Amino acid sequence: MPVSQDVISALIDLKRADDEGLVAQLTSQLRGLIASGRLGKGRPLPSSRQLARDLGVSRNTVTYAFEQLAAEGYLEASHGRRPVVAVDGHERIGRSGAVEPSMRSARPRLSPWASRLEQTDWPMSYQGQLKPLRPGHGDFREFPNEVWARCLRRNAVGAAKRGLGPVNRARLREALAHYLATSRGVRASADQIMILPSAQAALTLIAATIVAADDEVWIEDPGYPGAVAAFRASGARVTGIRLDEQGMQRMPGLAAPKLIFMTPSHQHPTGRLMSLARRTEFLGLSRPGKTWIVEDDYDGEFHYDSRPVPALQGLDAHGCVFYVGTFSKVMTSDIRVGYLVAPPALVSTLEIAQRHIGLIAASHVQEALAEFIADGHFLAHLRRTRRLYRARRDHLVEELERQLGAKLSVEVPPGGIQLVARFKRGRADQAAVKRLVAAGVETRALSSLALGRPRDHGLLLGFAAWRESEISAAVRTMASCF
Ligand SMILES: Cc1ncc(COP(=O)(O)O)c(C=O)c1O
């Protein structure tokens, strides 16, 4: 509703601060009154002298606020005359904190990309304080925070001096090329490695670069919803590919797609390892420039029972595999660093896309990480957490079998940070998840990760982030809910 001139001062509420703070507050509140339409176009404001008196502030404070709003186009001001509102509220929405309900309910016309993203059904992902047994997390309490903070500090100070720019830093690229070659069997030169804020960013970049509307994309079913979202948003037709004991199964009769997304080291969510025969079979389908494979090795660092199976990327002789990794699981998800090993033919295109979408990790964080790796802290942390998480996996399996063995059958993954427990009877995993959340245990329903009609019903349970006593308590809570 429009307000009359004499109540303007009553609508302004200034918190006493220094003069500069008062100018900013007054400018922002007047801007809000104009943007919300409460001070309509053509309405004169009180004189600076009058408003200053009503508000109990200096006249300069009001004059500076008027000048700023005139410069932004909200007011028309000429010397010696009272300023007049120059725009209608709706012409200037979004420039202030005052947003009217009608502005919120307005339905903007979205791009096809954003509309598809909104329609993509992303199952509930938990936010806020971590609760047992939320999947997908390592134990942040075990992270060497002090050492990492020192690396960060040194490199943040250095960055200001050296004027580091937003690029993929050579030191981290080289450290990663070496680490990935020795521990994951990835074959790549340093300049094929792009440093991004997350694995999800890598998927978005890949989708933006090579997926066009109506391209066919295959994803494991059940699968990773982040991949489904990234590829569907690009307009791809996403087909869920069934799994068996060996991993993704080639479906007879389907022509090779544009892209195959897979998690061969620990299938998300089942944790299964893809057999060598299947890796070879899918690699045989790939064709330079025609059928690409995206290998998401999100938690491949964690393997417990035997030597890790090398990445599929290392077997690719034709440059058809994108290899994606992240530090979210092995360090902390707040570090915001993931990486993409690009097929040689796409390096420069992906670098241009990375720059223009703005998906480059902060330079001082990249430098700090390179130092953390070079000084041996990364591998030491990995060795320690690998032992710890293996014991936690075994403990969760034992507790589930002891307390819930009659209801759940557990699939023991050879690695990773989460496991699947299937219902022996019944399908109501989503209702069970709701009951568990209310009781303080966070899990994810297996059926919510299905791309088509759900065939598996059960729970995805994280074990890495929880001490054994916490795991025991959580499983007791689960047992009381079933
Ligand atoms: C299969 C898979 N890929 C990628 C990610 C995302 O990693 P980031 O946090 O780096 O985006 C996750 C996270 O849970 C995941 O489960």
Ligand as a Chemical Component Dictionary entry (heavy atoms), coordinates in Angstrom:
data_LIG
# 
_chem_comp.id                   LIG 
_chem_comp.type                 NON-POLYMER 
_chem_comp.pdbx_formal_charge   0 
_chem_comp.three_letter_code    LIG 
# 
loop_
_chem_comp_atom.comp_id 
_chem_comp_atom.atom_id 
_chem_comp_atom.alt_atom_id 
_chem_comp_atom.type_symbol 
_chem_comp_atom.charge 
_chem_comp_atom.model_Cartn_x 
_chem_comp_atom.model_Cartn_y 
_chem_comp_atom.model_Cartn_z 
_chem_comp_atom.pdbx_ordinal 
LIG C1 C1 C 0 28.471 -41.083 -6.748 1  
LIG C2 C2 C 0 28.801 -39.699 -6.281 2  
LIG N1 N1 N 0 29.408 -38.859 -7.129 3  
LIG C3 C3 C 0 29.677 -37.594 -6.777 4  
LIG C4 C4 C 0 29.355 -37.125 -5.520 5  
LIG C5 C5 C 0 29.519 -35.655 -5.216 6  
LIG O1 O1 O 0 30.746 -35.271 -4.799 7  
LIG P1 P1 P 0 30.947 -33.696 -4.612 8  
LIG O2 O2 O 0 30.581 -33.401 -3.195 9  
LIG O3 O3 O 0 32.395 -33.487 -4.880 10 
LIG O4 O4 O 0 30.077 -33.027 -5.593 11 
LIG C6 C6 C 0 28.715 -37.949 -4.611 12 
LIG C7 C7 C 0 28.311 -37.402 -3.319 13 
LIG O5 O5 O 0 27.654 -37.991 -2.516 14 
LIG C8 C8 C 0 28.433 -39.270 -4.997 15 
LIG O6 O6 O 0 27.806 -40.098 -4.155 16 
# 
loop_
_chem_comp_bond.comp_id 
_chem_comp_bond.atom_id_1 
_chem_comp_bond.atom_id_2 
_chem_comp_bond.value_order 
_chem_comp_bond.pdbx_ordinal 
LIG C1 C2 SING 1  
LIG C2 N1 SING 2  
LIG C2 C8 DOUB 3  
LIG N1 C3 DOUB 4  
LIG C3 C4 SING 5  
LIG C4 C5 SING 6  
LIG C4 C6 DOUB 7  
LIG C5 O1 SING 8  
LIG O1 P1 SING 9  
LIG P1 O2 DOUB 10 
LIG P1 O3 SING 11 
LIG P1 O4 SING 12 
LIG C6 C7 SING 13 
LIG C6 C8 SING 14 
LIG C7 O5 DOUB 15 
LIG C8 O6 SING 16 
# 
